[in-house]
Amino acid sequence: MISRETIEAIVAEKLEEENLFIVDISISPKNTITIMLDGEKGVSIKSCVAISRLVESKLDRNVEDYGLEVTSAGLGQPFRVVRQYSINIGREVEVLLLDGNKFKGVIVEAGSDNFSIEYSEKVLMDDGKHKQVVQQRKSFPYNVVKSTKAVISFK
């Protein structure tokens, strides 16, 4: 059976050339290989085709039959790897925590263990009657996050 490690080894150099990275590689029981990519400047169809052709040139269908799909990480898809947080600094995201709390804000920082967002929150003023919009900053360790998705805006 074709392994994830085999696919990673095949595409590693080409991904570096194209300034892309692997978000996910899955191999189904029927040997359908799905490679999901992302990059700082997105992923072009041309890059997907180049990676697909590279994998096909290195694997022998006569030895082991397989299906192959090479895709970009979709805009509406949750982030799957830490590097996606870094390339989305400055972008509005929706964060869902494991405890069910949701936050919507702009990623301002992303490290290896956590990331931070800035968001607006209405806070009760000292008079106890009026609310004021205040900018907040909150940091989240990746291990408490259920999902993070980029917010798509059509403004």
N, C-alpha and C positions, 0 to 999 in steps of 0.2 A: 504494500500500500504506500502511496505517496504521502510524505510527511510534511508538516508545516516547516520544519527545519530545512528540508530540501528546497522548498519554494523560497524561503527567506534567503538561502545561500545563492540561488539562481538570480534573484532580482536585486540583491544588495548593492552591487556596483552601479547598476542602471538607475536605481532610485537616488543614489547620491548624485549622479550626473544631472538628473532631472530636478533635484532639490525637492524630492518627495519622501514620504515615509509610510510605513504600513500601519494602518489602523486595525485591520483584522484580516486573518486568513482562516477560512473555514473549509473543511473537506467533508463532504457528506458521505454517508454509507455507500451511496451509488457512485462515489469518486467524482463528484462535481466540486471543483476547486473554485472558491470565490475569494478574490483578493481585493480588499478595500483600501484605497489610498487617500492621502491628503497631502497638502503642501502649503507653504506660506503664501503662494500666489494661486492656490487652487490646483485643480488637476484638469488638464486638457484631454480631449478625446484622443489627440495625437499621442500623448503620453500613455494613455490606457492601451492603445493599439500597440505601441512599442513594447510595453511590458508583456502584453499577451503574446506577441510574436516571439519574444525572448524565451518565455516559459515553454511555448510550443516547440521551439528549436532545441531545447535541452531535455525535454521528456519524450519518450518513445511510445507512441500509441500502440505499436505492435506488441510491446512488452506489457503495458498496462493502459487500458482504455480509460479516458477521463473526459469530463466536460470542464470548460474553463470560462470564468467570468471575471473581468477586471473592471472595477467601478471606482468612482470617487465617493468619498463620504458625503452623503446627501446633507443639504442644509437643514432639513428637519430632523435629522438623526441625532441621537444623544452622543456626546463626546465619549470616546472609548479609551483614549490614551492621553497621558499627561501633556504631551506635546501639542495636542489640539487646544488646550487652554492657552498656551503661550502664543500660538499664531492667531488667537482670537482676542488678544488684549485690545481694548478699545471698542469691542463689539458688545452689544446688549445681549444678555443671556437670561434664561430662566433656570433657576437651580431648585431642584426638588431634593430635600434631605430624607434620609432613612426614617426620621421620626414624623414625616408628613408635612413639615413646614416648607413653604415655598418663598423664594426671593426672586425678584426681577431687578437686574442692575447691569452695570457695565464692568467687565473684567478690567481691573487696573494693575493686577500683579499675578504672576503664576510661577510657583516654584516647584521643587521636586516633591514636597509633602503637602502643600496647600495652595490655595489661590484666594484672591480678594476681589470683592466687587464693591462698587459704590452705587447706592440707590437712594431714592427720595422716600421720606417717610413723614406722615403727618404726626406732629407731636403736640400734645396739649400744652398751651402756654401757661405762665404763672397765674393768670387770672382764673384759670380753671374753666373758662367758657369757650375760648377760641383755640383753633389749631393752627399751627404754622408748619410749613414744609421745610424739613431739614435734611441736608445731605448726610447720609450715614455711610460708614465703611465697615464691611464685615469680612472676616477671613474664615474659610472653610477647609478643614483637612479633607483630602480626597476620600478617606475611608468613612466619612459620615454622609457622603453625597450619593443619592440613588441615581440621579441623572442630571445632566446639564445640557441644554439645547440653546443654540443661537436663536435669537428672536428675529423673525423675518419681518421687515418693515417695507411697506409699499408707498412711503411718503415721498 
